Amino acid sequence: MQRRLLRGLAAQVTLAETGSTLIYPVFRIWAADYPKTHPGVAITAAATDSGAGVEQAISGAAQIGVSDAYMSDMQVRDNPLIINVPMAISAQTVNYNVPDLNGQNLKLDGPTLAGVYSGKIQSWDDPAIVAINTGVKLPHNAIVPIHRSDVSGDTFIFTQYLTFTTPSWEYSPGYGTTITWAPAPKNALTADGNAGMIAKIRDTPYSIGYVGVSFHADIAKAAIGTAALRSYDGEFLLPTPQAIEAAAAALWPRTPQDERLTLVNAPGANAYPLINYEYAVVAKKQPRPETAAALRSFLLWAIAPDETNAQYLANANFIPLPAHVWVLSHDQIEEIK
C-alpha cells in the first residue's frame, strides 16, 4: 500500500527537516540521495538547533524535527501524538585551544569540567587538571569556557555528563538543552551551533567547548585539541567507533518502548562517556496519507541496517542502531498514519 501511494503521487511530496546541527552532515546527504531512488519525494534539510527541531515538529512546520535530546516528560504529556525515533548513535567531543598542546589529547573528567564551567577552576595549570595530566607542562593562562547560546542537544548531552559525575552540578545548574550557566566565569563566551563553536574555540586561545563528533573533519581543519574523557569505569577515552559501540552496548538493552533514554556515562570497559541517540521527532498523525507514506518510507530507509546506511553513518563517526533498538524504531515509524 505504501509503495502504491508513493508511485501514484500526482504532485511531489516535500518532507521538511530541521533541528540538530550534529546530525546535519548526515541528513543533508540523506536529503540529496534519497530522491534519486524514490522519485516523487523531495527532502529539505536545515541546521537550526535541537530545540527548533522539536518545536517545529510539534507545530507541524516541519515533518521531521531532529534532536540530540529526547523530549521531556512534560513535552510528551502535552503532545501525546509526537514520537521520538532514534535514527543512529552519535557522540560528542570536548575540544580546546591550548597553544602547543592541541596535538595532544589532554585528559579531563566531569568534576574538572564542572569546575571550569562554574568558575571554580580558572587556569589551565590548576592542580585538578595537573593531577590527571602527569608529565604535561600546562600553561598558567585563564581558561575561557564556551557554551552554546542556542537550544542545543549538545548542551543537553554535555550537561548530563557534568550532572552524572559531579554532585555539586546535579541540582544546579543541572542539565537541559538550555540551562542557566550560573555561577559562570566572567570571561565565559557563547557560540551558536557546532560550526560556531568550532570557530569560537579556534579563534580564542586557551578556550574550551563541546562539539558533535560529526564535525570531526572541521575540528581537524581548525587544528584544535580533543580531550580524552574519563569514563564511568575510570578510563580516559577518545570517541573511537569501538568506544562508542561499547558504551551503546552497555545501555541500549534498557531502551524503553518510547525510546527516550540517555546513553551518557555508560558503565563498562572502553565505554566512551558522551554518546547519545539521534532522534527524529515526528507526528504520528499526518494531514495527508501521501505525506505519512513518504515519511514512513524515508525513515525506514534511513535506519535500514545495510552497507550503504552504515557507510553514511561511519563518515560522520556515527554508528547504526543495534538490532533491538532498530526494531523499536521500526515499530514507532509504522505508527505514522
ABEGO torsion letter per residue (X at the ends): XAAAAAAABABBBBBBBBEBAAAAAAAAAAAAAAAAABBGBBBBBBBBBAAAAAAAAAAGABABBBBABBBBAAAAAABAABBBBBABBBBBBBBBBBBGAAABBBBBBAAAAAAAAAGABABAABAAAAAABBGBBBBBBBBBBBBBABBBAAAAAAAAAAAAABAAAAAOAEBEABBBBOBBBAABBBBBEAAAAAAAAAABBGBBBBBBAAAAAAAAAAGBBBBBBBBAAGBBBBBBAAAAAAAAAAAAAABBAAGBBBABGBBEBGBBABBBBBBBBBBABBABAAAAAAAAAAAAAAABBBAAAAAAAAAAGBBBBBAAAAAAAAAAAAABX
